[in-house]
Amino acid sequence: MKYLFLILENIQRSPVRTILTGLGTMVLVLVVTLVFTILTTLDRATTEKSQNLKGIVTEKWQIPSQMPWAYASSLTEGGAKDPGDIQPDDYMTWGFYLGSTESDPKKRDFTNIFFAFVMEPDKLLTMMDDLDTLEGDAKRDLQEAIARMETNRQGVIVGPGRLEKMNKRVGDRIKLYGRNFKDIDLEIEIVGTFPKGRYDESSVIRRDYLNASMDAYQQKNNGKPHPLADKTLNLVWLKLSDREKFSKVGQQIDKSASFTQPAVKFETASSGIAAFLEAYRDLIWGMRWLLAPACIATLSLIISNAISISVRERQKEFAVMKVLGFRPSQILLFVLTEALLIGTLSGVLSAAMTYGAINYGMGGLPFQIAFFPRFLVPIDCLWWGAAMGAGTAFAGSVIPAWSAQSVNVANVFAKVA
Amino acid sequence: MPEAEPCVRVDDVHKSFKRGSELVEVLKGLSLTVNEGEFVALMGPSGSGKTTLLNLIAGLDRPTTGDVWVRDACISSLTEGQLASWRTSGIGFVFQFYHLLPVLTAFRNVELPLLLLPLSASQRKAQVLNALELVGLPDRMYHRPGQLSGGQQQRVGIARAIVTDPALIVADEPTGDLDSKSADEILDLLGELKSSLGKTIIMVTHDPKAASRADRIVHLEKGQLVDDVPVLAGKK
């Protein structure tokens, strides 16, 4: 304890330098925490589970997958048709509708864009990641919104972020002008919102409303179907309780003659997401192996430089301490502990501030990749931050600390004289 | 009258430094004895080896050949760790430029060597107050070095040197950075430490007036002892 006070007094020597060193560490921890937030979330999403597996059926040879709606009824039963075949525990179909609230294509921008999952509303609470684990008021609010959607074919649920950007509120009616389904314009009514977070920018439209709009297009065009009429089913999600059932359903779908034009594949959600993320492979690789290490290396050098300057300035003091009887190892520990204290505290502080600001202030990190419009900073960042701050401070202070403990007293005072 | 015990014994010490490819011999077979309770002034021109000799006696450097004894310890044969422990309570060092730690108060500066000893906080406090009392600065204990005059800083430096109650105090031009009034006060204080507390003092100085306050003046020239004369009582 008596040495700790001495270290704390030394840290106050140059408040500006101490603050700058701390700020350097905080910036490092901020950047790396943001990068790790994205990487760990993606890692988690692509890690295979062994129970309560979710699988995805997609078109086998094409990205984006575009299957005919006719596949849905059989696929949602896992391709089961013979006695002994297995049916999934639950399912969900996904289509994607991209539209705009602006009729004039020239005026379309990010504020009036509208992206929606086309699906069965009752599957929101049983199959959608993160929504299937909702509890309390958030769950009750979403249940009520789903109930309103089920009684209103044109009802939609919209993420709070998107609602704010469009400057709309629950109860408003909007006309959407189709962008991926050209000329499929929808009249929708906002009946509820998602909880803040992952689905901030997303919306949900009823599948039967899109199908009815496709039929209406065909009637209006003298029986000529929409060019994408047979391509409205993008994904089918199936839930299975274990790997054995998962493999069996995979075989059922594989051997079924019903899914040949186009051919489909069934894989775990994690491999599906991993396959989807292949497009971002270089970006993710760069974040993991270039950006994060570059930040750590750069900040280590900056911190090392700050500590080196401080050690050089204090050579006489270290010499005096040696004259008074301090051992070289004690001086080494003083310098290391000073750096570790600043590094660890700055790291924890930065991580805690990042956690609070991103998760509670911003409702997640807005980095749109795959189906992850926002990333929540994991609570683990508190120990990453501390470890990173301590590690960087240690790496940056080893050489200055060694030089401090190696001070030659006779030489230092010879220079002074 | 009983014969005085030697406190410091320097036996045929040689000290060389390498400067580039050249070997510079700073001390050339120097021998010196300083008795317990004696106040010795080391004088000589620049480069004569005064500070080198002082560093050897303080265990801050090692002789190339020869031995340095302080009381019963041959300090030239101690390991780095043993030397560090010995310095904590075996010797007090007073610097020309005080070398107080600027972030610490006078109290904390004086307390610094005591942190290395197994003492409680209250024991340390009592010793620090005692040392500050001896140098006449108890009312400045919470001031930082920057808030003290040169003379006051040197007093704090002396308090730090005596706080562990060492038998030997070495001072490297302790008045070299002070005005004559402050210098006189510091020399009075060193004299007081010798006469009242029986400390052995070895002081390097260029100032004949300061040297005249010692019991003996040892002259060095080109690394050798050229003169060793007692100061007459009347001249002090």
Chai-1 contact restraints between the chains, C-beta under 6 A:
chainA,res_idxA,chainB,res_idxB,connection_type,confidence,min_distance_angstrom,max_distance_angstrom,comment,restraint_id
A,K2,B,L115,contact,1.0,0.0,6.0,A-B,restraint_1
A,E9,B,V103,contact,1.0,0.0,6.0,A-B,restraint_2
A,N10,B,V103,contact,1.0,0.0,6.0,A-B,restraint_3
A,R13,B,V103,contact,1.0,0.0,6.0,A-B,restraint_4
A,E317,B,L101,contact,1.0,0.0,6.0,A-B,restraint_5
A,V320,B,H99,contact,1.0,0.0,6.0,A-B,restraint_6
A,V323,B,F93,contact,1.0,0.0,6.0,A-B,restraint_7
A,L324,B,L112,contact,1.0,0.0,6.0,A-B,restraint_8
A,L324,B,P113,contact,1.0,0.0,6.0,A-B,restraint_9
A,G325,B,A84,contact,1.0,0.0,6.0,A-B,restraint_10
A,G325,B,R87,contact,1.0,0.0,6.0,A-B,restraint_11
A,G325,B,T88,contact,1.0,0.0,6.0,A-B,restraint_12
A,G325,B,P113,contact,1.0,0.0,6.0,A-B,restraint_13
A,G325,B,L116,contact,1.0,0.0,6.0,A-B,restraint_14
A,R327,B,A84,contact,1.0,0.0,6.0,A-B,restraint_15
A,V409,B,L60,contact,1.0,0.0,6.0,A-B,restraint_16
A,A410,B,N55,contact,1.0,0.0,6.0,A-B,restraint_17
A,A410,B,L60,contact,1.0,0.0,6.0,A-B,restraint_18
A,A410,B,D61,contact,1.0,0.0,6.0,A-B,restraint_19
